[in-house]
Amino acid sequence: MLEFLLLLLACQFLGELVRALTNVPLSGSVIGMALLFFGLVVIRSIPAGLQQVSSTILQHLSLLFVPAAVGVTLHLSLLRDEWLAITAALVGSTVVTVIVTGAVMRLLCGAQELRIKNRPRSAALAEISDPHTLRPEVSQ
Amino acid sequence: MSNVRQALLQLTSAPLAGLSLTLGVYAGCHWIYRRSGLKPILNPVFSAASILVVLLLVSGVEYEAYFRGAQFIDFLLGPAVVALAVPLFTVFDKMREATLPIAVAVLTGAITAAGSAVGIAWLCGASAETVRSIASKSVTAPVAMSIAHDIGGVPSLTAVFVILTGMLGAAVATWTLDLVGIEDPKARGLAIGVTAHGQGTALALQVDATSGAFAGLGMGLTALASAALLPTLAKLLW
């Protein structure tokens, strides 16, 4: 299990390195996630220890945001002065974004599934109605 | 007695205090959250942070002193984001089937998030500082802060907006998606991840593995899309 914790840190380290060298506008940990993901794609399976480490750490993902959230104390006066505009912007934008993203995803996935579902049937129909495929049978 | 007080005062700014206080308060809040049947309003990040903010204000301990201990928890965010690769890999096949829908949904979502936040804040008369800092509020914190820096916002204020968005997203996303009747776990997860980054992903992971994985994907791709687009869009606007 420890070696896989080390693997997570190593991926993050490599991610930070890539970021420093290439100036990609991504955090080191997001690049690290991509690196580990490609690693898993290559080996085509998840080692048991890695599964264990990742579910342990992700089970308490919410906890990890608490220290940053307490940072609200640093901006209390600005939040007090502009609370209405900020609340309106955050609430409005959150609701709109959830709906727009979800709706676009559902619409496009739905369209794609419909196309896949229809393809074999229409292909089969085309084969049957195609005179060339029928001719050999007729001639026999 | 005064010796005990002195010693306690010294300990409040020692790393042990910030660390154990954060863990203790969170554990309590999480227990209540689970007992309530995961009621979004009792989101443990929100309740724990609120209690800790009040404690800091009442005791007069500076955030820097608190963070000396809390930074150990904060640090784990890095490896935790890396660990998201695992649930992501489990939905690799579903992801490959939906490459185009994912790309279009994330792009639309990332632009909607930034555009609507900036637009509403501006219409409501927020200061330029706030408007510029709020643009990257749906992006995962470290990336959001570097975007804020690039577009003339205040990175630490952006961190606050990012966290507030995460709490809000975790609180209203499930309800909003139910309301508009989006049931597909892929669409639900992606929407939560695009809107509410890691905190949304944490919520989605508790609901089911597929939406959790799509939330992680949404979070990562939104960071990428926003970092690529927002600085250019900002140049056009201000």
Interface residues (C-beta under 8 A of the other chain):
Chain A: L5 L8 L9 C11 Q12 G15 P25 L26 S27 G28 S29 V30 G32 M33 A34 L35 L36 F37 G39 L40 V41 I46 L50 Q51 V53 S54 S55 I57 L58 L61 S62 L63 L64 F65 V66 P67 A68 A69 V70 G71 V72 T73 L74 H75 L78 L79 E82 L84 A85 I86 A88 A89 L90 V91 G92 S93 T94 V95 V96 T97 V98 I99 V100 T101 G102 A103 V104 M105 R106 L108 C109 Q112
Chain B: G18 T22 L23 V25 Y26 H30 N43 P44 V45 F46 A48 A49 L52 V53 L56 L57 Y63 Y66 F67 A70 Q71 I73 D74 L76 L77 G78 P79 A80 V81 V82 A83 L84 A85 V86 P87 L88 F89 T90 F92 E97 A98 L100 P101 I102 V104 A105 V106 T108 G109 T112 A113 S116 A117 V118 I120 A121 C124 G125 A126 S127 E129 T130 I134 K137 S138 T140 A141 P142 V143 S146 I147 D150 S156 L157 A159 V160 F161 V162 I163 L164 T165 G166 M167 L168 G169 V172 A173 T176 L177 V180 I182 D184 K186 A187 R188 L190 A191 I192 V194 T195 A196 G198 Q199 T201 A202 L203 L205 G216 G218 G220 A223 L224 A227 A228 P231
